[in-house]
C-alpha cells in the first residue's frame, strides 16, 4: 500500500482514477465468477494482473490497486465483511492459488491478515 499512499500524500489525483477503474474491472470479474470454483477465479486473476498494471498506474501501483480493491470490495468499517465474508475469503483463496506475481500474493496475504480475513491479524478489526 506504499505506492498509492505516496500518491495520496502528494496529492496525485490519478490514484482516485486508478481505484475507480479497478472497482469497475472487479465488478465485471465478479459478475462472471462462479463462487464455487476458486481455481476458475485464480486463473482469471493470473491473466488480469497485466490489465491492472496497464490501466491502473503501472506495475507497482497496479498490483496494489488490484489487491486492495479485490480484497476490500466487500468490506466496510461498520460491519467488516459481514455477510460477504465468504466472498472475500474466496477472492483471497483465488489470489493464493493464482500464478500472480509474488508481490501480489504477499500483498494479498498481508492485507487479508490486516483485515482479519485470515489468521495472523495483529489489528483485530
N, C-alpha and C positions, 0 to 999 in steps of 0.2 A: 503494500500500500504506500510505498515510498514515492513512486513516480507521480501518482495522482495527488497525493498530499502536497508534494512540492509544487505542482501546478496550481492547486487551490491557494496555497500560501502566497504564491507570486501573482495571483490574480489572473491566471490564464483561463479565459472563458472557454477555450476548446475542451476543457475537462468535462464541462456540462454536456456538450455535444457528443463527446465520446460515450458518456454514460447513457444518454438518450438513445444513441444508435445501438448500443449494446442491449438496452432494455427491449427495443423493438426487435432485434435479432433473436433474443431469448424468447420473446413471445411467440415468434414463428417456430423456433426449435421446439418449444414445449407444447405447442398445439399439435405438432407432428410426432410427439413422443408417446410411446407405449410404456406406461409406468410399471408394467410387469416384467420388463426386459432391460436391465441396466446395460447389458452388452451392446444393445442397439444404440442407446444414447452415447455410450463410451466411444463407439466407432464414429458417430457423428461429431462428437467433441474433438476427436483427433483431427478431423478434417476442418472443423470450424475454427480451430486456433489460428490458422492463417488468415481467415476472414477478419477476426478481431484485431489481429496485428496490422492488417492492411487498412481497415476502416476506423480504427479506434486509437490512433495515435502512434503507431509503430510497435516494435516488438515488446519492449518492457511495459509501456502504458497499455497496450492492447491486451497483454496477458493479465495484468492486474484488473482491468475493466471486465474482462471475460469472467474471471473467477469471482470477483466481488459481486458483480451483478447476478451471476448464476446462483451463488450460494446465499444471497440475501434477498432475492426476488420475492420470497415468501415470508420474510422477516419484518416485524415492526417492533418498536421499543415498548409498546404497551403489552403485547402478549407473546413476544418472541416468535417462534414458528407456529405456535398454537396448533390448530387442526391441520396445518400444512407441514408438520414435522416430517412425515413420511416422504412427501415430495422433495423436500430439501435434502433429506438423507439419501434419497435415490440419486439426486444430482451429484452429491458428494461421492457416492459409490461409483458413479459413472466416471467422474474425474479420475478416481483412483484406478479404475480398470482401463482407462484410455491409454493411448500412446502419445498423449500430450507431453510437452517438454517437462523436464524435472522441475523447472522453475514454476510451472503451472501447478504441478502436483504438490510441491512443497507449499505453495501459497494456499492451495485448497485445504491442505492438512492444517495449516496454522489458522486459517480463518474459521474452519469448522470447529477447531478447539476453542478459539476466542469467542465464538457464538454458541458454545455449549451444544453443538450438534453432535459431537463425538467426545469421548472421554479425553481427559488431559487438559481441560479448560482451567486456566488459572483465574479467570474472571467470574465465572459462575452466573453469567446472565444469559 
